[in-house]
Every structure is written in structure tokens, then in C-alpha cells.
Amino acid sequence: MKIQHLVLDDDVHKALKARKQKVGLTVKEIGNSALRAALGVPTKEELVVEKLVASGKITREEYEQAVALAEKEAKALQKKALEAAVPGRTPRTWEVGSWTIEEVYRSPDGQLQIGLQSVRNGKKELTPTLVHDESHVWAVVLAGRVRLVVDGEERVLEPHDVVHVPPGTPHASAPLVKTTRVVLVVSPAVELPR
């Protein structure tokens, strides 16, 4: 059995040591007990599925088919969006919709990517809808205005607005003025065509 360790915050580690003295259990026994309890708590998605199945509105098989179809559609959207991103005029830049995206940093382990979006043209074209399987995306508007569509909801972002797009969430954007600039933080990094 491979031994793995969790890195605990200092306050949690101190509380575990104190609890160990009170109950006479090892830190490992306390930790395993707490983790087993936490793992036994169903996710919101699991609760929704159970309610739908219990109500007779859907069978578990129908739910699994719907999930498989959604995953297939998400992969097709991602492929289409990546195909729409074409290499830009300089290395590490891409053009998509009305944006030019420049990768300004990528960590050696591929866990962090920082990009800068700026206006490519004045057409205000939305990017194709993107869905990242694993990557979280944070966008910080530095200047201008951005039309953002996340999971079907549209809003306009202005300077200093920050938005987080979790994995699996459909999103698209367009600059609304020529001075628009956005910093993107992506984790893990995404691969764009070259």
C-alpha cells in the first residue's frame, strides 16, 4: 500500500493533536474517520439524481445517457472552439472571435497559464462557446467592456470585474470597445492549436 500524506493547515493540525490527547486515538484514526464521514455526504448532483429517480421522472439509465450525451456535446463544442482559434501574428498568440489572446506565462508543470486578451477587430464577435473539461478560468477586466455569456446567462463586465468559470461550464465572450483588455488565469493550462 502506497503511503500518502495530506498537507493540513496549522489550525487543523493543532486541533487534531488536541483531539488525539482527549480521545486516545491516533491522528490517522481521527483523520480517516473524519474523511470517511465527509465522503459519505452526497453531492448536490447525487441528491438531484436521487430525487428525480425516486419521483419516477427519470430512470438512472436515462440520467446516465443524458450525462454521456452532455459530455459528448461539450467535447464537440471544445473541439469547434479550438479549431476557431488560429495562430496569431506573433508566437504564443491566437485569434478567436474579436480577440487576440497572448499567452504571457505557463508554469513548467502546466498547472498555471496566464493570458492577455485584447481587441483584434471592432466587430464585437463572440468567441465560439468553450467548455473546458478540467480547467478553471478566471478573467479580470483591466480596461473596456466585455460581453460575457456563461452557461446561457449574458452580462457585461467592466474594469475591475472578476469572473470565475469552473470546468464544464459553457462560456463565450466578445470585447465591446477597442480599448478592452482582459487578464486570464487558467488552471490547468489549455492547449491551443499551433
VEXPA-545720 format. One record per residue: residue in one letter; x, y, z of N, C-alpha, C, CB in turn. Coordinates in steps of 0.02 Angstrom, whole numbers, plus 50000, padded with zeros to 5 digits. Glycine has a CB too. Layout:
! VEXPA-545720
aXYZXYZXYZXYZ;...
***
This chain:
! VEXPA-545720
m500424994150000500005000050000500445006250000499535000050060;k500305010849953500685017049949500455021750004500595020349879;i500925024550040500765029250093500745036250064501295028950151;q500175039650075500085046450051499925050950110499535046849997;h500125057050107500015061750162499615067750138500675064050193;l499165069950182498815076250169499205081850201498085075950197;v499205087550169499515093450198498965097250233499895097850143;l499025097850299498495100950339498685108050356498375096850403;d498175112250363498285119050388498505118550461497645123450381;d498875123450485499145123250553498595122550606499555129550567;d498045126250597497505125950647497185119050650496965131250632;v497125115750592496845109050591497315104050624496695106850518;h497965104850609498455100350639498455100950715499155101950611;k498435107150741498415108250814497785105250844498445115750830;a497215106150810496575103350836496595095750837495985105850793;l496905092750786496965085450784497405082950842497265083150718;k497955086350855498395084250911498015084650977499025088750913;a497635090150986497255090851048496725085451054496925097851052;r496395083950998495875078750997496175071951012495505078650929;k496765070750985497115064350996497215063151071497805064350960;q497425068351107497535067751179496885066451216497875073951206;k496335069551194495695068751229495375061951219495215074051206;v495415059251157495045053151142495475046951140494685053851076;g496145047751139496585042051140496655038451073496345037151191;l496455041751019496535038950952497135042150918495895039950910;t497415038750869497955041850831497675047050783498355036450792;v498115051450760497915056550712497655053150649498505061350695;k497975047750628497755044050570497045041350579498235038250555;e496895038550638496225035850650495695041450650496205032150718;i495865047150681495405052850682495295055350611495675058450728;g495845056250574495805058750506495405054150461496495059750477;n495545047750464495175042950422494425042950439495455035950430;s494275043450503493575043650524493225049950496493525043650601;a493565055750502493265061950477493185061750401493705067950497;l493695059150366493655058850293493115053950270494325056850264;r493055048250304492515043550286491835046750294492565037150329;a491755050550349491115054050360490985059150304491105057550429;a491495063050286491415068050233491275064850166492045072450228;l491605059250151491485055850088490785052650084492015050450077;g490485051650142489815048750144489265053950131489695045550210;v489445060350130488955065650117488865066150041489205072650148;p488235065350018488125065549946488225072649917487425063049929;t488415072949854488475079349820487785081849801488935078749757;k487735088249783487095090949762486845087249699487155098549747;e487305085649654487125082049593486835075149610487735081349547;e487155071649657486915065049677486215065549709487395061749727;l486095070749748485435071749779484905073149727485465077449830;v485065077249677484595078849623484405072449586484885084149575;v484905068449569484775062249532484325057649574485445058549515;e484475056949638484065052649681483345055049684484365052449752;k483245061749688482565064549689482205063149624482585072149703;l482545064149568482235062849502482065055449493482705065149445;v482515051149513482385043849507481815041849553483035039749523;a481835044349616481305042549664480625044949643481485045349733;s480605050649608479955053449586479685049949524480025060849573;g480105045849492479895042449431479955046749369479195040149438;k480245052749375480315057149317480865054949270480455064249341;i481335051049296481885048649255482165042249287482445054149249;t482415037949245482745031949272483495033349278482615025649227;r483835029449316484565030349322484895029549254484865025349373;e484645024849214484925023749147484825029949103484595017549114;e484225033049106484095039049067484555044749090483365041149074;y484675045249155485125050349181485825049249154485125050249258;e486075043149158486745041549134486815042849059486925034249149;q486275041449020486285042948949486315050548937485665039948914;a485945054348977485945061648971486635064448987485415064849017;v486955061749039487635064049057488125062449000487865060749123;a488075056348972488525054448917488425058948857488405047148898;l487795060548842487645065048785487915072048798486885065248773;a487825074548859488075081248876488845081448871487855083148948;e489175076248894489905075948889490125075848816490185069748925;k489765072148774489925071748703489835078648670489485066448667;e489285082048687489155088748659489685093748682488455091148679;a489895093148746490405097748773491065096748736490495096548849;k491245090548723491875089048687491835091848615492015081448685;a491245091248583491165093848515491225101548515490485091648486;l490925104848566490985112148571491705114248581490545114748629;q492055110648625492755112248638493175111548575493045107748694;k493065106048538493435104848476493295110548426493255097948445;k492655112348419492465117548372492795124248392491705118348370;a492795125748456493085132048480493835132148469492925133048554;l494165126648483494885126448474495075126948400495175120048503;e494655124048357494775124548284494695131748261494305119948245;a494275135648296494155142648276494735147048298493505145148307;a495135144848346495705148748369496285147448320495915146848442;v496485152748286497025151948237497645155448264496815154848168;p498235152848247498845156148270498855163448248499465152448243;g499095167648293499135174848279499765176648242499085178748343;r499895183148240500465185748202501135184648237500365193148190;t501115183648303501735182548340501695175948378501865188448390;p502265173148397502245166848434501845167548499502955164548451;r501515162348518501105161948579500515166648578501535163448639;t500265168348517499635172048513499155168248468499755179348485;w498505169248482497965166148443497425171348432497675159848479;e497055170448379496495174748364495865170548363496595178448296;v495365173048399494725169548402494185174848415494715163948457;g493625174248378493115179448383493435186148368492785179448453;s493285191148409493605197748401494195198748447493085203148412;w494465193248473495025193648521495685191448490494875189248581;t496215194348515496895191548509497065189448580497425196748479;i497285183248588497475180548653498215179048652497055174148671;e498575181948700499295180748706499435176948770499695187448704;e499775171348764499995167748824500615171148851500125160148809;v500565174048911501145177648938501525173448989500915184048971;y501215168049015501565163649061501225156849061501575166649133;r501645151749066501415144849076501905141649125501365140849008;s501655138949180502105135749228502405129449197501725134149294;p503005127649218503325121749190502915115249198503995120749223;d502525114849252502115108849262501435109149227502005107649336;g501285114749193500665115349156500055116549200500555109249116;q500155118149263499595119249308499345126349310499785117149377;l499715131049280499515137949280499685141149213499855141849338;q499215144849187499295148349123498995155349132498955144449064;i499365160349109499125167149113499115169949042499565171649160;g498555172949024498485175648957498235182848959498015171448916;l498335186348905498095193148899497665193548836498675198348896;q497035195548844496585196248787496545203648769495875193448803;s496595205048705496505211948681496095211648616497195215448669;v495855217448596495395217748539495785216648474495035224548538;r495535212148433495835210648368495515214848313495745203148351;n494865215648318494495219748269493895223048304494255215248208;g493555227248270492995230848302492315227548290492965237748277;k492305221248271491675217948252491265215448311491825212148207;k491555215148370491205212948431490945205748424490625217648447;e491325201448388491125194448378491245190348441491525191448319;l490735186448459490815181748514491295176148493490135178848536;t491675173748540492055167648527491565161848520492585166248585;p491765156448489491335150448493491265148448566491635144548450;t490735144948582490625142748651491165137748670489925139548659;l491495139148726492025134748752491765130948812492655138848772;v492005124848820491875120848881492525117348897491275115748871;h492835119048953493465115848973493305110049020493935120949008;d493545104049003493415098149044493695098849114493715092049011;e494315101149120494655101249184494855108149208495265097049181;s494895112949164495185119349181494685124349212495485122449120;h494925127749263494585133549292494855139549255494695134149370;v494415144449241494625150549208494395156449251494335151049135;w494865160949266494705167249299494865172749250495105168049366;a494415177549243494525183149198494465189649238494015183149138;v494955194149228494955200649262494965205949207495575201349311;v494455210149206494415215349155494865221149178493675217849144;l495355222749136495815228249151495545234849123496505226849122;a495265234549063495015240649030494465238748982495595244448993;g494025243548967493495242448918492905238748947493765238648860;r492535235448903491935231748923491915225148885491285235848909;v491645219948917491625213248888490915210648891492105208548925;r490675208048836490055204248834490235197048852489675204748764;l489945194448905490105187748928489465183548933490455187948997;v489495177648904488935172948909489205166748945488635171048838;v488945165349004489145159649044488535155349059489505161849110;d488555149249035488015144449047487335147449027488005142349121;g487325151048971486705153848944486515160648972486155149148956;e486865162949024486705169449053487195174649027486725169149131;e486915180249004487335185548975487395191349023487045187948908;r488005194249025488115200249065488685204249033488285198449139;v488755210549055489285214849032489765216049090489005221649003;l490405214949077490915216049128491275222549113491415210149130;e491485226049166491845232349160492495231849199491405238249185;p492925237049195493565236749230493495234749304493915243449225;h493945230349324493995227649392493505222049406493895233149442;d493055220449359492605214649369493015208349361492015214849318;v492865203449403493195196949401492665191649395493645195849464;v492785186649354492315181149346492695174649347491905181849281;h492395169549378492675162749380492225158249339492765160149453;v492515154449293492145149549253492415142749271492215150949175;p492015138649308492255132049328492275127149269491825129249383;p492625121549278492635116449225491925114249206493055110449247;g491835112649142491195110149119490675115449107490935105349167;t490845121849113490365127249105490445130549036490465132449161;p489915130448995489965133748929490035141248937489335132048887;h490495144248898490605151448902490855154148836491095153148958;a490705160448824490935164048764490985171348782490445162948702;s491405175148744491485182248760491645186248698492025183248813;a491535192748703491705197448650491885204148680491115198148599;p492385207548652492535214348675492015219148647493255216448655;l491825224148688491315228948665491605235648645490805229948720;v492225237048666492565243248645493285241648627492535248648701;k493585245848586494255244548559494805244348612494435249748507;t494685247448669495195247648722495165241848770495135254148760;t494735236948758494615231548805495235227048812494025227248783;r495425225748875495975221148891495765217048951496645225048905;v495915210548947495715205849000496305201349016495095201648978;v496425200249081496915195249102496545188749116497315197649165;l496815183249089496525176649101497015172649143496385173049034;v496745169149192497135164349231496785157649222497185166449308;v497155152649198496865146149182497255140749219496875144849104;s496885136149250497215130649286496785124449283497355132649359;p497065118849259497705118249224497675121549155497895110949217;a498275122549126498335125949062497965122149007499075126649043;v497735125848957497415122848899497885123248839496725126348882;e497825118448795498245118448735497865121548678498465111148717;l498165126248645497865129348587498235126948524497865137048592;p497905126748467498235124148406498825128548386497735123748348;r499305125448354499885129048329499965127748255500525127048366;
***
